[in-house]
């Protein structure tokens, strides 16, 4: 029994070390906000906190509401670059907030175009799209 | 005496969690889970697990609406069945008005989930955990309703510390909560009361009245500068009251403390918690000769360490070791003695078939079950506080053994 426990423990530590060595992902997404948001830049920590439901405002106090893509390369790149989680872990975090009464699920979009349209039209909305996507009347937020 | 208990728990759950309908700002979410429990010997959690049991399910629906960017209201209804616990009655899991003035200050009023440690407020939300059963030393399934939520209010907020020292997240609350008459805590009290009733020659009664007991406390967690490392501390003060027939019981005001740490990086996480609960239960039995007071001092100390790894987007594996001991302050209890402690070594796997449906497979290697609301061959704790000869007589006469078998269904 002791041998089995030891094996499981070693397995867990080994997997952990592997995870810690995972390479980062290139930034190929941009964060966009409604043009009514005064702030022009945000820290990486703030973006992470906003998209995990920990925070609801930018550095200058501007209230923001996150919206996300349902999936796709831009969604995956954003999560890996800014949130540090995969999609399953990201959704689980939001479910935790929803089912404990601490937050509301972000609105999710099938396409980047739909997300851009929503952000452009909704005060306080904040989202992300591929660098190549036309952000229209939405504003690009610099991430420091 | 020494018994190793192995349990295989398989949970196939449909988290219709994200079957959300956006009606403007109104959100509706729900989940439903169905579990299967099988134990290699003995029964567990009041279900007939040695034969395999499906008597384990949970479901909830929440509705919330953002009335403004600062004010949100919502309610969640919950129903569960675990062996003989729970039932078809819908319970309000939480129902709050939530006003968030800014990042530093927000306030919730109504029925709110109590923040204690890493998982107390989410222990009835299976969809968010890798585990089918959280570490039972700190989050016992058959006892969870006692600290799950309260009527009252809480304030919450977060503050970024100077010099990149991380962020403090804080919550403080005060309220009250009645006992769940279908929960494991009350069911175990029923057994205590029945045994005492027989001992004193009184008609056997169940807990009929469990008025609100007060609870207040707080939780502070430090998101450290080391990305992914969280350290926290929770404390709460509580009391519990109730009665059944000629017996009035009271859990004296006591303070529970809990410390925890969690490190999460990419696909890997590790977490640990420790809890101490020194508490004394008093039963006052009204007899023809006057009231008899029976105190039962406990000092419950629990801890666990867990780790997990996400092999892929769909598959997550993990393991934990959980330990409980009753040091019984003032009662001469030896926490090292096997009858006063329990251990659980667990391995678990979760597979997400898609965003809405998942399954879990989990195996536990238990050693004893001290500290559970419903233990193997449940013997009244209060009854043990009586003199040995009166105690044995009461057990033999109680007829409570039948009910004990019904509730705990453990066999040697």
Interface residues (C-beta under 8 A of the other chain):
Chain A: X1 X5 X8 X9 X12 X13 X15 X16 X18 X19 X20 X22 X49 X54 X55 X56 X57 X61 X63 X65 X84 X85 X86 X87 X88 X89 X91 X92 X95 X96 X98 X99 X100 X101 X102 X104 X105 X107 X124
Chain B: X15 X17 X18 X20 X22 X27 X29 X31 X60 X62 X64 X66 X69 X72 X74 X76 X93 X94 X96 X98 X100 X102 X103 X108 X112 X113 X121 X122 X125 X127 X128 X158 X167 X169 X227 X228 X265 X266 X267 X268 X270 X307 X308 X309 X310 X313 X314 X316 X317 X318 X319 X321 X345 X347 X352 X355 X365
